[in-house]
Amino acid sequence: MQASPAIYNDFQALGSLKKGAREKSPEAIKQVARQFESLFVQMMLKSMRDTVPDNELFGSNAEKAYQDMYDKQLSMHISEGRGIGLAKVIERQLGGAVESDVTGRSPADYRGAPVRTVPVRIAPVVDKTTQSTIENKPAVSTLQGSVVAVTGLEGQKRQLENADEKRGKQAQFIDSILPHAQQAAEKLGVDAEVLIAQSALETGWGKYLPVKADGESSYNFFGIKADQRWQGERLEVATREYRHGVMQQEKAEFRVYESASQAFDDYARFILENPRYQQALEYGYDAKAYARELQKAGYATDPEYANKINRIRNDEVLQGRVELKKLSKVPLT
């Protein structure tokens, strides 16, 4: 099995790597070890980048996104070469067959070979309890430490897989709505990124989109409620609202759309035709200010609504996918 990560966000390679890991493939163990080493190198590069002051004159979110993607790709190239030696240590911990740096041979090469006997001096046998009493130390088996170390590595492996899976789902969500977000953003005079971030916040990256009784999606990406002005289909959904600074559960009716395209068109119309959002539109050139003005105008009751949008907008997956789409005419997959 070959799971060479040619590019750092190759989520299909992760699937084959998981399959090989379940089958306890030595090659899969080697690839996992290299990914751990790559992750460690990423952390080193990020720490070094953090020591450099931001360029206030020429710096931008796009530049940070490109720099982050470059560092990730660089770390993978480093780990695929000779690396820094960490991968071999991790491979041994995970049970892989690692060649000796001195002889170039693995333990399997010595199976079946004659065993040479060497005379040794036998020390007096002292049981563990007695020994611990002599040394005034508790009798703790060293096996426990080994189990903890292996368990820790397994936990890190699962965390790495879960993080990759999460990024993959986020990328799929972005790709599915990006064309509609770009069209709506053009009508509003804002960046598509802020609309994607807002819809990700409202739906949990698409995970919590309201669903009709027949299982069909409502396509309500922006949490727009169905008041007396709405003549289309509606759906009653449990929602969380902040009243006097306290979050509470409520039920409300929300608009139902036939497609994502219709949902984004309606959002643009909703903002353009509502006088209280005109101030937000005046800040369309500034995504951070646009989100802030939406909150001030009462779009949502969450006091952290604008901050949450802007944190998602600066997410590396969102920035990377949007920038790649701008540079490439080939549909993202």
C-alpha positions in Angstrom: 0.0 0.0 0.0 1.4 3.4 -0.9 -0.2 6.4 0.8 2.4 9.1 -0.1 0.9 12.5 0.8 1.7 14.4 -2.3 -0.2 17.4 -1.0 -1.0 18.2 2.6 -4.8 18.3 2.2 -5.1 15.0 0.2 -8.0 13.6 2.2 -8.3 10.5 -0.1 -4.9 9.4 1.0 -6.2 9.4 4.6 -8.8 6.8 3.7 -6.3 4.4 2.3 -4.1 5.0 5.3 -6.9 4.1 7.7 -7.6 0.9 5.8 -3.9 -0.1 6.0 -3.8 0.7 9.7 -6.8 -1.5 10.4 -5.0 -4.3 8.6 -1.8 -3.6 10.6 0.2 -3.0 7.5 3.9 -2.2 8.2 3.7 0.4 5.4 0.7 2.1 7.0 2.5 2.2 10.3 5.5 3.9 8.5 3.2 6.4 6.9 1.5 7.2 10.2 4.9 7.7 11.8 5.8 10.1 9.0 2.6 12.0 9.5 3.3 12.5 13.2 6.8 13.7 12.3 5.3 16.1 9.7 2.9 17.4 12.4 5.8 18.0 14.7 7.7 19.9 12.0 4.5 22.0 11.3 4.5 23.0 15.0 8.2 23.9 14.9 7.6 26.1 11.8 4.5 27.7 13.3 6.5 28.6 16.4 9.2 30.2 14.4 6.7 32.1 12.3 5.0 33.4 15.5 8.3 35.0 16.6 8.3 37.2 13.5 6.2 40.5 13.8 3.3 40.8 11.4 3.8 43.0 8.4 1.1 45.7 8.9 1.8 47.3 5.6 1.7 44.4 3.2 0.4 41.5 5.4 -3.1 40.0 4.7 -5.2 37.0 5.5 -4.5 35.6 2.0 -0.7 35.9 2.7 -1.1 34.1 6.0 -3.1 31.4 4.2 -0.5 30.9 1.6 2.3 30.9 4.2 0.4 28.2 6.2 -0.2 26.0 3.2 3.5 26.3 2.2 4.7 25.4 5.7 2.4 22.3 5.7 3.6 21.2 2.3 7.3 21.8 3.4 6.8 19.7 6.6 5.5 16.8 4.5 8.5 17.0 2.1 10.9 17.0 5.1 9.2 13.9 6.7 9.1 12.1 3.3 12.9 12.4 3.0 15.3 11.5 5.7 13.2 13.5 8.2 14.5 14.5 11.6 14.5 11.0 13.1 11.3 11.2 15.0 9.4 9.0 12.6 11.6 6.0 13.3 11.0 6.3 17.0 7.3 6.5 16.6 7.3 3.5 14.2 9.1 1.4 16.8 6.4 2.4 19.4 3.6 1.5 17.0 5.1 -1.9 16.3 6.7 -1.3 12.9 9.8 -3.1 11.6 12.5 -0.5 11.7 16.0 -1.2 10.2 18.9 -0.8 12.5 21.0 2.3 11.8 24.2 0.3 12.4 23.6 -3.0 10.6 20.8 -2.0 8.2 18.9 -5.2 9.2 15.6 -5.6 11.0 14.8 -8.1 13.8 13.1 -10.4 11.3 16.4 -11.0 9.5 17.7 -12.9 12.6 14.8 -15.3 12.9 15.9 -18.9 12.5 19.6 -18.1 13.0 21.5 -20.2 15.5 21.6 -18.7 19.0 25.0 -18.2 20.5 25.3 -18.7 24.3 27.4 -16.3 26.3 28.3 -17.1 29.9 26.9 -14.5 32.3 27.1 -13.9 36.0 23.8 -14.4 37.7 23.0 -11.8 40.3 21.0 -12.8 43.5 17.3 -12.9 42.9 15.4 -10.2 44.8 11.7 -9.9 44.3 10.2 -6.5 43.3 8.6 -5.8 46.7 11.9 -6.4 48.6 13.8 -4.4 46.1 11.4 -1.5 46.4 11.7 -1.6 50.2 15.5 -1.5 49.9 15.4 1.5 47.6 12.5 3.1 49.4 10.5 3.2 46.2 7.1 1.8 45.2 7.1 -1.4 43.3 5.7 -0.2 39.9 6.2 -2.3 36.8 7.9 -0.5 33.9 5.3 -2.1 31.7 2.8 0.5 32.9 4.9 3.3 31.5 5.1 1.5 28.2 1.3 1.0 28.0 0.8 4.7 28.8 3.3 5.7 26.1 1.6 3.5 23.5 -1.9 4.6 24.6 -0.8 8.2 24.2 0.4 7.6 20.7 -2.8 5.8 19.7 -4.7 8.8 21.1 -2.6 11.2 19.1 -3.2 9.0 16.0 -7.0 9.2 16.5 -6.8 12.9 17.1 -4.9 13.4 13.8 -7.4 11.3 11.9 -10.3 13.1 13.4 -8.8 16.5 12.6 -8.2 15.4 9.0 -11.8 14.1 8.7 -13.1 17.4 10.2 -11.1 19.5 7.7 -12.3 17.3 4.9 -16.0 17.9 5.8 -15.4 21.6 6.1 -13.8 21.7 2.7 -16.8 19.8 1.2 -19.2 22.3 2.8 -17.3 25.3 1.4 -17.1 23.8 -2.1 -20.8 23.1 -2.1 -21.9 26.7 -1.4 -19.0 28.7 -2.7 -20.6 29.5 -6.2 -23.8 30.6 -4.5 -21.9 32.7 -1.9 -20.0 34.4 -4.7 -23.2 35.4 -6.5 -24.9 36.7 -3.4 -21.7 38.5 -2.3 -21.5 40.3 -5.7 -25.1 41.6 -5.2 -24.3 42.8 -1.7 -20.9 44.2 -2.4 -19.2 42.1 0.2 -16.6 39.2 0.3 -17.9 35.7 -0.3 -15.8 34.6 2.7 -18.0 36.4 5.2 -21.1 34.8 3.8 -19.5 31.3 4.0 -18.4 32.0 7.5 -21.9 33.2 8.5 -23.6 30.1 7.0 -21.0 27.8 8.7 -21.8 29.4 12.0 -25.5 29.2 11.6 -25.4 25.5 10.5 -22.3 24.1 12.2 -20.6 23.7 8.8 -23.8 22.2 7.4 -24.2 19.6 10.2 -27.2 21.2 11.7 -29.2 22.4 8.7 -32.9 22.1 9.6 -34.5 19.1 8.0 -38.1 18.7 7.0 -40.3 15.7 8.0 -39.6 13.9 4.8 -35.8 14.1 5.4 -35.2 16.8 2.8 -33.0 19.8 3.7 -34.6 23.2 4.3 -31.5 24.8 2.8 -31.8 27.6 5.4 -28.1 28.5 5.6 -28.6 31.8 7.4 -31.2 31.1 10.1 -33.8 33.4 8.6 -37.1 33.1 10.4 -40.4 33.0 8.6 -42.5 36.0 9.6 -45.7 37.3 8.1 -43.8 38.6 5.0 -42.8 35.0 4.0 -45.2 33.3 1.7 -43.3 30.1 1.2 -42.9 26.9 3.1 -41.9 27.1 6.7 -40.5 24.7 9.4 -40.7 24.9 13.2 -37.3 24.3 14.7 -35.9 24.4 18.2 -33.4 27.3 18.5 -31.2 29.1 21.0 -31.7 32.8 21.7 -30.1 35.2 24.1 -32.5 37.1 26.3 -31.0 39.7 28.7 -27.6 38.0 28.2 -28.9 34.6 29.1 -29.2 31.8 26.5 -32.4 29.9 26.4 -34.2 27.3 24.2 -37.1 28.4 22.1 -39.1 27.2 19.1 -39.5 29.3 16.0 -40.6 29.0 12.4 -37.9 29.2 9.8 -38.0 29.7 6.0 -37.7 26.6 3.8 -36.0 26.8 0.4 -35.8 24.4 -2.6 -32.1 24.8 -3.2 -28.9 26.4 -1.9 -29.1 28.9 -4.7 -32.5 30.0 -3.7 -31.4 30.4 -0.1 -28.4 32.6 -0.9 -30.6 34.7 -3.3 -33.1 35.2 -0.5 -30.4 36.2 1.9 -29.2 38.9 -0.4 -32.7 40.1 -0.9 -33.4 40.0 2.8 -30.3 42.2 3.6 -30.8 44.6 0.7 -34.5 45.3 1.3 -34.3 45.7 5.1 -33.5 49.3 6.1 -31.8 48.3 9.4 -29.0 46.5 7.5 -28.0 49.4 5.3 -25.3 50.4 7.7 -23.8 47.0 7.3 -23.8 47.3 3.5 -21.9 50.5 3.8 -19.1 48.5 5.3 -19.2 45.8 2.7 -15.6 46.4 1.8 -14.6 45.4 5.3 -15.8 41.9 6.2 -15.0 42.3 9.9 -17.0 45.5 10.1 -19.9 44.0 8.0 -20.3 41.2 10.6 -20.1 43.7 13.4 -22.8 46.0 11.9 -25.1 42.9 11.2 -24.9 42.1 14.9 -25.6 45.7 16.0 -28.6 45.8 13.7 -30.1 42.8 15.5 -29.5 40.0 13.0 -28.8 37.6 15.9 -29.1 37.8 19.7 -25.8 36.1 20.4 -23.4 38.8 21.8 -20.4 37.0 20.3 -22.1 36.6 16.8 -19.7 38.9 14.9 -16.6 37.6 16.7 -17.6 34.0 15.8 -18.1 34.9 12.2 -14.7 36.5 11.9 -12.9 33.6 13.7 -14.5 31.2 11.1 -13.6 33.6 8.3 -10.0 33.4 9.2 -10.0 29.6 9.4 -7.2 28.1 7.4 -9.5 25.6 5.5 -11.9 28.4 4.4 -9.0 30.7 3.4 -7.2 28.0 1.5 -10.2 26.7 -0.4 -11.4 30.2 -1.4 -7.9 31.3 -2.6 -7.4 28.0 -4.5 -10.8 28.6 -6.2 -9.8 32.1 -7.2 -6.5 30.8 -8.8 -7.9 27.7 -10.5 -10.6 27.4 -13.1 -10.8 23.7 -12.4 -13.7 22.7 -10.1 -12.5 21.8 -6.6 -13.1 18.2 -5.5 
